Amino acid sequence: MTVRSPIVLDSDPGIDDAVALQYLLGTGRWDLRAYTSVGGNLPAEQTYRNARALARALRIDTDVPVHRGAARPLTRLPYAAAAHFHGPAGLGHEMLPDSTAAHLTESSAQALLRLSREHEGELTVCATGPLTNVAIALLEDPVFARRVKKFVFMGGNAQVPGNITPVAEFNMWADPDAAEVVLSSGIPFTMVDLDASHRWLFGPADLAALEAAGAGAALAARLLRVYTDSYRRHGGGDSCPLHDPLAVGVCADESFVTLAEGAVVVECSSELTRGQTVFVPSAAERNYYTESPALTARTRHTGRVALGPGPRDFTKDFVTTLPQWPAMA
Ligand SMILES: [Ca+2]
């Protein structure tokens, strides 16, 4: 029997978060220790509600604790709703019933800290929303950065335009201060950004495959139909990117993306370029930029940054893996 590795999914469901969770379960390779919600696509209370309902729909609510995330970004006003993309309550047109599990008093950040101690050196943390919870954990205990084995997040854009402003990706824009805390902390990060996620598209043939995959994939198919319609309305054609599922995929297999080593500095002061992720290739890859003390001081910690898709077909893996864990809604 395969030993499953401990992981926490920190998420702001959200449609692509929802299917990322089902995909994670479908891989069968992870021991999901907690599902920690964070505000982002919707206010924190709504993403928490959605996380509980999804845990129930995916039949994990008796085994996997769901935690409530920070009520607002580190220094900014509470999250607005991206309802125009994800539907009025964040999960398309679904009205999923709440879980009957007890509400926990331990917050998402507290759960992250506890699990990093219980699984020191072994825990993978995958974040598919703003990085508020992870930043709070790091501010509370900076050693968190050294206890996690791997931190993979969906967010940012290294060499391509943004998706919420011309220069910023949504998760980084939603809480840039949190992203800056995390990316300068020394945590071993892998940034799964728009450079890669906009290249793994889910199209009509993939939707048809999911719709044909049986009742257990019907919820995901309905959600992805709404998501694709949203992208179509915003000029995205007949397909949608698999942002959050790709981050989950990269936790297990980096060959879905092409990675480069470097530092990422997040713009926090300017409203115009808020949340822009400035990718600075590692010293071995560059011989300029050295005259900026600001950059030099802030590029001490490097991580791995996706610069494009990798050799292994992620969309194909997603479509075949997700139905392995049937939903009951
Ligand atoms: Ca998300």
Residues whose N, C-alpha, C, O or C-beta is under 5 A from the ligand:
A	BS01	CA	D12 G14 D17 T128 G129 D244
